[in-house]
Amino acid sequence: MDIEQDTFINTDAQSTVIEDINVENIYDGDVEDTTYGTTEWNWRIELSKIILNNELNNIYGKIGNLKEFIEHKAFFEKISTTMNKSRGEIFLMILKFSISNELSFSGLINLFKLINSMFETPILPDSRHIIDKLVNPKEGVEYHVVCQECSVYLGKIGDIPSSSICNVCNSTINLKNNTDSTFFTLINPAQQISDLISNHEDYFYYVTNQRVHKQGHISDVYDGKKYTEFVKSLPNEEKDNYVTAVFNTDGAPKFKCSQYSIWPLYLMINELPKEIRTNKLVVCGLLFTNKKPNMTVFLDKFVDLVNKCRVPIKIKNEQRTLKIYVQTCCVDAVARAPFKA
């Protein structure tokens, strides 16, 4: 396909130029050998983008206000620009946008509906029920209730009636009213840990299978006395099938005008690169309370969860089942007192 040099500066004929060099015409046989003509192919695509952008600039550059935009013929023309994103990419873009802009769940639903309205048929789910299942999976999540008056453990939500009486202090707990009870959520961390390690399996393999500790040399947690003693204490069959973690919590107010607080429980996985482990914490518990927290029940259930948890994962094409060992607790001054109690 030949393009005269003067067509590049003939802004009045841009539509004709675009028609000549758009991607559809390139597919019509102008480039017969795409392997040989890769550079030319990329050059022509980029050129078409530049000229399309110039045409847009010519349209919007002449528009001074909203009224002129509405009166312009381009305002009513249907958009025929080719979509260059997959459904998955659009879905993730919407989720990222909603998180960055702190959208409510209703706002997220409306954003999905807005995107679907741009197409003749829906391309993404936009019902509250389906999106809730996609972004809020219930698998591996447990909800537990604690008496707000005496802090005794009452049981899992679903296993106890919505209106219960505490056997210790005879207080009435109404599960339909969150302000009447303290409750916590436990999230099985196995899948989160598996995903993190899978994304950095070379590093994990190096730490658990190849790394050699140099006496008197400390460059990471793996060189610490407690860590090396722990690894040596493992049975031979578990030498490669472990993952260690540090757990942390820090209370945060739910609302500025409320005494209600959330205490998240995080795990930091040691066998990950430093920049990853410190930025990709694993959330495995949330305690909701409007009183000074009693961590005993919360931590007891957390310990039970971790002791039972196993992480199935494939490392270097070898199937493994990792056991989680929490070695250290790291909390600030505010959280230290509840933990000691």
C-alpha positions in Angstrom: 0.0 0.0 0.0 1.5 3.3 -1.1 0.7 6.6 0.7 1.7 9.9 -0.9 3.7 12.1 1.4 1.3 15.0 1.0 -1.5 13.0 2.5 0.2 13.2 5.9 -0.3 17.0 6.0 -3.7 17.1 4.3 -5.9 17.4 7.3 -9.0 17.9 5.2 -8.6 14.5 3.7 -7.9 12.7 7.0 -11.0 10.5 6.7 -9.8 9.3 3.3 -6.4 8.6 4.7 -7.9 6.7 7.6 -10.0 4.6 5.3 -6.9 3.8 3.2 -4.7 2.6 6.1 -7.0 1.3 8.7 -6.3 -2.2 10.0 -9.1 -3.8 8.0 -7.4 -2.7 4.7 -4.1 -4.0 6.0 -5.7 -7.4 6.3 -7.0 -7.1 2.7 -3.6 -8.3 1.5 -1.4 -5.2 1.5 1.0 -7.1 3.8 1.3 -10.6 2.4 4.1 -11.9 4.6 3.4 -10.8 8.2 6.5 -12.5 9.5 8.8 -10.6 7.1 6.8 -7.4 7.4 6.4 -7.2 11.2 8.1 -3.8 11.4 6.0 -2.4 8.6 2.9 -3.9 10.1 3.5 -2.3 13.5 4.4 1.0 11.8 1.1 1.1 9.9 -1.0 0.3 12.9 0.7 3.0 14.9 0.2 5.4 12.0 -3.5 4.7 11.9 -3.8 5.4 15.6 -2.0 8.7 15.2 -4.3 9.8 12.4 -7.4 8.7 14.3 -6.2 10.7 17.3 -5.7 13.7 15.0 -9.3 13.4 13.7 -10.5 13.3 17.3 -8.5 16.4 18.1 -10.0 18.2 15.1 -13.5 17.4 16.4 -13.0 18.2 20.1 -10.6 21.0 19.5 -13.3 23.0 17.8 -15.8 22.5 20.6 -15.8 25.2 23.2 -18.5 24.1 25.6 -21.1 21.4 26.3 -23.8 23.1 24.1 -21.5 23.0 21.0 -20.6 19.4 21.7 -24.3 18.4 21.8 -24.9 20.2 18.6 -22.0 18.6 16.8 -22.8 15.7 14.5 -20.3 13.5 16.2 -22.4 13.6 19.4 -25.1 11.5 17.8 -22.9 9.2 15.6 -22.7 5.6 16.8 -19.2 4.5 17.9 -17.7 1.9 15.7 -14.2 1.8 17.2 -13.0 -1.8 17.7 -12.9 -3.2 21.3 -9.3 -4.3 22.2 -10.0 -5.6 25.7 -11.2 -9.0 26.8 -14.1 -9.6 29.2 -11.6 -10.5 31.9 -9.6 -7.3 31.4 -12.7 -5.2 31.6 -13.9 -7.0 34.7 -10.6 -6.5 36.5 -10.5 -2.8 35.4 -13.9 -2.2 36.9 -12.8 -3.9 40.2 -9.6 -1.8 40.3 -11.6 1.4 39.6 -14.1 0.6 42.4 -11.4 -0.1 44.9 -9.3 3.0 44.0 -12.4 5.2 44.2 -13.9 3.4 47.3 -17.2 2.7 45.5 -20.0 1.1 47.5 -21.3 -2.3 46.4 -24.3 -0.5 44.8 -21.9 1.8 43.0 -20.0 -1.3 41.7 -23.2 -2.9 40.4 -24.2 0.4 38.7 -20.8 0.5 37.0 -21.2 -3.0 35.6 -24.7 -1.9 34.3 -23.2 1.2 32.8 -20.6 -0.8 30.8 -23.2 -3.3 29.6 -25.4 -0.4 28.4 -22.7 0.4 25.8 -23.2 -2.9 24.0 -26.2 -4.4 22.1 -26.1 -7.4 24.5 -24.5 -7.5 28.0 -20.9 -8.6 28.1 -20.5 -8.8 31.9 -22.7 -10.0 34.8 -24.5 -7.1 36.4 -26.9 -8.7 39.0 -26.2 -8.1 42.6 -26.5 -11.8 43.4 -23.9 -13.0 40.8 -21.4 -10.2 41.4 -21.6 -10.9 45.2 -20.7 -14.5 44.5 -17.8 -13.5 42.3 -16.2 -10.9 44.6 -17.3 -12.2 48.0 -16.8 -15.9 47.9 -18.2 -17.7 51.0 -16.0 -20.7 50.8 -13.4 -20.9 53.6 -15.1 -18.2 55.6 -16.5 -18.7 59.1 -18.5 -16.3 61.2 -18.4 -16.6 65.0 -20.3 -14.8 67.8 -19.1 -13.8 71.2 -21.2 -12.5 74.1 -20.8 -8.8 74.3 -21.2 -8.8 78.1 -19.0 -11.6 79.3 -17.0 -12.4 76.2 -17.9 -16.1 76.3 -17.9 -17.9 72.9 -21.4 -18.6 71.6 -20.7 -20.5 68.4 -20.8 -20.1 64.6 -23.4 -18.1 62.8 -25.7 -20.7 61.2 -25.2 -23.1 64.1 -27.0 -21.0 66.7 -30.4 -19.3 66.5 -30.6 -15.7 65.5 -31.8 -14.8 69.0 -29.8 -16.5 71.7 -29.3 -16.3 75.5 -25.8 -16.5 76.9 -25.5 -19.5 79.3 -23.1 -17.6 81.5 -24.5 -14.1 82.0 -28.1 -14.7 80.6 -27.7 -11.8 78.2 -29.9 -11.9 75.1 -28.0 -11.7 71.8 -29.8 -10.7 68.7 -27.7 -11.7 65.7 -29.9 -9.5 63.4 -28.6 -6.4 65.2 -24.8 -6.3 65.0 -24.6 -3.7 67.8 -25.9 -6.4 70.3 -22.9 -8.7 69.9 -19.2 -9.0 69.3 -18.4 -11.2 66.3 -15.4 -12.3 64.3 -14.7 -13.8 60.9 -12.0 -16.4 60.2 -10.8 -16.8 56.6 -8.9 -19.9 55.6 -5.6 -18.6 54.3 -4.6 -21.7 52.2 -5.6 -20.3 48.8 -4.1 -16.9 49.4 -0.8 -18.4 50.5 -0.8 -20.9 47.6 -1.4 -18.0 45.1 1.5 -15.9 46.5 4.0 -18.8 46.6 3.0 -20.0 43.1 3.8 -16.5 41.8 7.2 -16.7 43.4 7.9 -20.4 43.3 11.6 -20.0 42.3 12.3 -18.0 45.4 10.3 -20.3 47.6 12.2 -23.3 46.2 15.5 -21.6 46.8 14.7 -20.8 50.4 13.3 -24.2 51.3 15.6 -26.4 49.2 18.8 -24.7 48.2 19.7 -21.8 50.6 22.7 -22.5 52.9 23.0 -20.6 56.1 26.4 -19.0 56.6 27.5 -19.1 60.3 27.7 -15.5 61.7 26.1 -14.0 58.6 22.6 -12.5 58.9 20.9 -11.2 55.7 17.3 -12.2 56.3 15.0 -13.9 58.8 16.2 -17.3 57.6 19.6 -16.6 59.3 18.0 -16.0 62.7 18.6 -18.4 65.5 15.0 -19.3 66.0 14.4 -19.9 62.3 17.4 -22.1 61.9 16.5 -24.1 65.0 13.0 -24.5 63.7 14.1 -25.9 60.3 16.5 -28.3 62.0 13.7 -29.5 64.3 11.5 -30.5 61.4 11.2 -34.2 60.5 12.9 -35.2 57.2 9.5 -35.6 55.4 8.6 -32.0 56.3 11.9 -30.3 55.5 10.5 -29.1 52.2 6.9 -28.9 53.1 6.6 -25.9 55.4 5.8 -22.2 55.3 6.4 -19.8 58.2 4.6 -16.6 59.0 4.5 -13.6 61.3 1.0 -12.5 62.5 0.0 -9.0 63.3 -3.1 -7.0 64.2 -4.0 -3.4 64.7 -7.4 -2.0 65.8 -9.0 0.5 63.5 -12.2 2.5 64.0 -15.0 1.4 61.6 -16.5 4.9 61.6 -15.1 8.2 62.8 -18.2 8.9 64.9 -18.5 5.4 66.3 -16.8 3.4 69.1 -17.1 0.3 66.9 -13.7 -1.1 65.8 -12.3 -3.7 63.5 -9.3 -5.8 64.5 -7.8 -7.5 61.4 -5.5 -10.5 61.8 -2.7 -10.6 59.1 -0.1 -13.2 58.2 3.2 -12.2 56.6 4.8 -15.1 54.8 8.5 -15.3 55.4 9.4 -17.5 52.4 8.6 -14.7 49.9 10.9 -11.9 48.6 11.1 -9.0 51.0 9.3 -6.5 48.8 6.4 -9.0 48.3 6.0 -10.3 51.9 5.7 -6.8 53.3 3.2 -5.6 50.8 1.1 -8.8 50.3 -0.2 -9.6 53.7 -2.7 -12.4 54.1 -5.9 -11.5 55.9 -7.2 -14.5 57.9 -9.4 -12.9 60.5 -11.5 -9.9 61.4 -12.8 -9.1 64.9 -15.7 -6.6 65.2 -16.4 -5.1 68.6 -17.5 -1.8 70.2 -15.7 -2.6 73.5 -12.2 -3.3 74.6 -11.4 -6.5 72.7 -11.0 -9.8 74.5 -8.6 -11.6 72.2 -8.6 -15.0 73.9 -11.5 -16.5 72.0 -10.5 -14.9 68.7 -6.9 -16.2 69.0 -8.0 -19.6 70.2 -10.0 -20.1 67.1 -7.3 -18.6 64.9 -4.8 -21.2 66.4 -7.2 -24.0 65.6 -7.6 -22.8 62.1 -3.8 -22.5 61.4 -3.1 -25.9 63.0 -5.7 -27.6 60.7 -4.8 -25.6 57.6 -2.8 -27.3 54.8 -1.7 -25.6 51.6 -1.8 -27.8 48.5 0.6 -26.4 45.9 2.8 -27.5 43.0 6.5 -26.4 43.1 8.7 -27.3 40.2 6.1 -29.7 38.9 6.1 -31.5 42.2 2.9 -31.6 44.3 3.4 -30.6 47.9 1.2 -30.0 50.9 2.6 -27.2 53.1 2.0 -26.9 56.8 1.8 -23.3 58.2 4.0 -22.5 61.2 3.4 -19.1 62.9 6.7 -18.2 64.6 6.3 -14.6 65.7 3.7 -12.1 66.8 4.3 -8.4 65.9 1.9 -5.8 67.3 2.1 -2.1 68.3 1.7 -0.7 71.8 -2.1 -0.4 71.5 -2.6 -4.0 70.6 0.0 -5.4 73.0 -2.1 -5.1 76.1 -5.2 -7.0 74.7 -2.8 -9.7 73.4 -1.1 -10.2 76.7 -4.4 -10.4 78.5 
